[in-house]
């Protein structure tokens, strides 16, 4: 199927997001234009709740085409699966609890036209905790250490395929690996508009405890830990 020029395929990996997915889909439809969004692809890692039914229900009345596809569990695998099924020339990877700004599609296309072929939005949490506010404030800077999947990621499909997509061996940290590749190519921009992401995991686990474990994961990767070692640590502590 031919790609739509300067049109965006939004790819959302989900697992048991029945309580939130329709809110996100409605937000995406309200904050963008049909002309610039080829489709929204929800990639379900075999949820055990009624996520799939919620998506199908929303899709039946949506002004934007919505695909629901199944994939092996794991964000990297799910996002790669969504990318293979997409028709847009620009891929926009989005977590199920992150809400991009008004006219996010136009903001992305504007950067593509400037030959900025990959990037994200600056991010803030839906929380008043001072540490999370500081973390969000730091995302405005175009430094690889300030990046993360919650900030979303846009990338041209051609560049994504050239890099080889997300490393499917990684259940977590897959976004940072791809982003590091983009920084090596000096091909990354931070759009200075806010994406809002949920602090639900911090609220559930505790801010300092979760931040400590994220730091340990970063250090383990830096010290050469395997994808399995990192995943087992994540499963045990997070």
Secondary structure, DSSP 4 states (H G I P E B T S, - for coil): -PPEEEEEEEEEEESS-TTTHHHHHHHHHHTS-GGGEEEEEEEE---SSSHHHHHHHHHTT-SS-EEEEE--SSHHHHHHHHHHH--EEEEEE--TTEEPPTTHHHHHHHHHHTT--EEEEEEEES---HHHHHHHHHTTS--GGG--GGG-EEEEHHHHHHHTSS-TT-SSSHHHHHHHHHHHTT--EEEEEEEEE--HHHHHH-HHHHHHHHHHHHHHHHTT--HHHHHHHHHHH-
